[in-house]
Amino acid sequence: MKNNKQSAVRFAILEAIYWCIFASYGSYITAFGLSRGYPQSMVSIMVAGYMVCAFMGQFFWGSVCDKLRTNKKVFILGIVLGGLVQLGMYFFDSPIIFGILYGTFGFLMGPMGAILETWLLKSIHYDVSLYGKSRSMGSAGYAVCILIMGRLITRFGFFIMPIISSGIILITLLIALRTDDSPVDNTSTVSKQKITTKDILSILKIPDYLLVLVMMLGIGLCISPVNNLKIMVLQDVGGDVSTQGVDSFCGCIAQFAMFFMSGVLTRIPPKIRMIICSVITFIALFIDYNATSPWMVICATVMLFGSYSVIFPAAREVVMTTVKYEYQTTANGLVDAIYGSLAGTIALMFAGSIAEAYSVKFMIMITLCMSVVPIIIMIVVLARDSKSRRNCACEVQYK
């Protein structure tokens, strides 16, 4: 337990520094592109390209981790290459090159969050309470950094992004190099033989894991347009880049609090947490649709970020209990990819164009209508589970 706590502290620092990379650069790429004069529809397509590449990267790098049985080496490689790519994005003005580099950035950096979390979970032997506390530091670091970056960009301009982000990357690498790699399960027969792609794909046959993927896709489709085009949503009600920093800060504080409480939330079954997240998503989008000021959008963001901290620990718990240890990096990576990349890609292919052709409010209305679907899915699943339990109870009584 002592070793677990020591590892949790080190990973808490690593999580905080890692998420500062996205807060200092990735979170403002959309605003950066718009400031260069790229049309909203083009920026939306670029973000969709980022999502596609991040999705492919999640599966590719997750499989590499599972096959090589290492999280540390892949994480370090991804951070180094991602840092070089983001420098290129700043110095090349061509929208074509910018879009290509943005996609490459997604392929390299997008999967590293799931790899880091799996590295954390394995190192603390899946202690959910410690996981929540360590992961919450990532949200806290992101919140503080994005608030500062919003102010700095407003005052000095976007040139500050690569300077600060590169410094943070160097700190991340120093900490990662001094952190032990994730342990290998030597008791498993699978870990002693070569892991094939076919073995890894076997996780898609697990019913509860498939339900998690479906829910992540459904909720992600609703949230992605609002989260990834947040600057458009804020500008529609009188906000700006500085307001975006405040918005993300408040959301991350909520995320921090909910992650910190994840040990307590484990008392609630994962499926119940999924439907809670679905309902929160619906309410938040309803507020966004009716928003008349930036603070209403910020209130909705607090709810959306909080719901993220409810559903993701539930998803990690399902992976821990249903997926073999050797495949868990890929399994966690796919969860992240479905939610943040695949869903984001599908949503953003139409979101930017609809917002540009009609209005931001019309785009939000569509996502609000879509948010009813995950709720219906979970009601059906929970009703089916309840019926199955009643039938089993009747059979036991009959016998």
Secondary structure as the mmCIF struct_conf table of DSSP 4:
data_model
#
loop_
_struct_conf.conf_type_id
_struct_conf.id
_struct_conf.beg_label_comp_id
_struct_conf.beg_label_asym_id
_struct_conf.beg_label_seq_id
_struct_conf.end_label_comp_id
_struct_conf.end_label_asym_id
_struct_conf.end_label_seq_id
HELX_RH_AL_P HELX_RH_AL_P1 LYS A 2 SER A 24
TURN_TY1_P TURN_TY1_P1 TYR A 25 TYR A 25
HELX_RH_3T_P HELX_RH_3T_P1 GLY A 26 TYR A 28
HELX_RH_AL_P HELX_RH_AL_P2 ILE A 29 SER A 35
TURN_TY1_P TURN_TY1_P2 ARG A 36 GLY A 37
HELX_RH_AL_P HELX_RH_AL_P3 GLN A 40 LEU A 68
TURN_TY1_P TURN_TY1_P3 ARG A 69 ARG A 69
BEND BEND1 ASN A 71 ASN A 71
HELX_RH_AL_P HELX_RH_AL_P4 LYS A 72 PHE A 91
HELX_RH_AL_P HELX_RH_AL_P5 PRO A 95 MET A 109
TURN_TY1_P TURN_TY1_P4 GLY A 110 PRO A 111
HELX_RH_AL_P HELX_RH_AL_P6 MET A 112 SER A 123
TURN_TY1_P TURN_TY1_P5 ILE A 124 TYR A 126
HELX_RH_AL_P HELX_RH_AL_P7 VAL A 128 PHE A 156
TURN_TY1_P TURN_TY1_P6 PHE A 158 PHE A 159
HELX_RH_AL_P HELX_RH_AL_P8 ILE A 160 LEU A 177
TURN_TY1_P TURN_TY1_P7 ARG A 178 ARG A 178
BEND BEND2 THR A 179 THR A 179
HELX_LH_PP_P HELX_LH_PP_P1 ASP A 180 VAL A 184
TURN_TY1_P TURN_TY1_P8 ASN A 186 THR A 187
BEND BEND3 THR A 189 THR A 189
HELX_RH_3T_P HELX_RH_3T_P2 VAL A 190 LYS A 192
BEND BEND4 GLN A 193 GLN A 193
HELX_LH_PP_P HELX_LH_PP_P2 LYS A 194 THR A 196
HELX_RH_AL_P HELX_RH_AL_P9 THR A 197 LEU A 201
HELX_RH_3T_P HELX_RH_3T_P3 SER A 202 LYS A 205
HELX_RH_AL_P HELX_RH_AL_P10 PRO A 207 ASN A 228
TURN_TY1_P TURN_TY1_P9 LEU A 229 LEU A 229
HELX_RH_AL_P HELX_RH_AL_P11 LYS A 230 ASP A 236
TURN_TY1_P TURN_TY1_P10 VAL A 237 GLY A 238
HELX_RH_AL_P HELX_RH_AL_P12 VAL A 241 PHE A 260
TURN_TY1_P TURN_TY1_P11 MET A 261 MET A 261
HELX_RH_AL_P HELX_RH_AL_P13 SER A 262 LEU A 265
TURN_TY1_P TURN_TY1_P12 THR A 266 ARG A 267
BEND BEND5 ILE A 268 ILE A 268
HELX_RH_AL_P HELX_RH_AL_P14 PRO A 270 TYR A 289
TURN_TY1_P TURN_TY1_P13 ASN A 290 ASN A 290
BEND BEND6 SER A 293 SER A 293
HELX_RH_AL_P HELX_RH_AL_P15 PRO A 294 THR A 322
BEND BEND7 VAL A 323 VAL A 323
HELX_RH_3T_P HELX_RH_3T_P4 TYR A 325 TYR A 327
HELX_RH_AL_P HELX_RH_AL_P16 GLN A 328 ASP A 336
HELX_RH_PI_P HELX_RH_PI_P1 ALA A 337 LEU A 342
HELX_RH_AL_P HELX_RH_AL_P17 ALA A 343 ALA A 357
TURN_TY1_P TURN_TY1_P14 TYR A 358 TYR A 358
HELX_RH_AL_P HELX_RH_AL_P18 VAL A 360 MET A 370
TURN_TY1_P TURN_TY1_P15 SER A 371 SER A 371
HELX_RH_AL_P HELX_RH_AL_P19 VAL A 372 TYR A 398
#
